[in-house]
Amino acid sequence: MKESQNIEWKESWRDEYIKWICGFANAQGGLLIIGKNDKGVLTGLLDAQKLLEDIPNKVRDILGILVDVNLKTENNNDYLEIKTEPYPHPISYK
């Protein structure tokens, strides 16, 4: 899997990435992977379990949509996949 307009890799979570989720929701949907660098190399997440709970709540509170946040483990490193479905009506960021 490589980065494209539907797939984005980030080493760690920042709340500003909710803008990416909004963009995915307004386009064809997409996958945001937290815990991999720009080359797709797994860097892992220390706070994956906390983010697993925090991210869906933040997205719901800010965008009013639901996203699938899945905890994945590879070589004893945790990472998150945030899957956003395309929405039939425009989603606004704040």
Secondary structure, DSSP 4 states (H G I P E B T S, - for coil): ---BTTEEEESS--GGGHHHHHHHHHTT-EEEEESB-TT--B---SSHHHHHHHHHHHHHHHHS---EEEEEEETTEEEEEEEE---SS-----
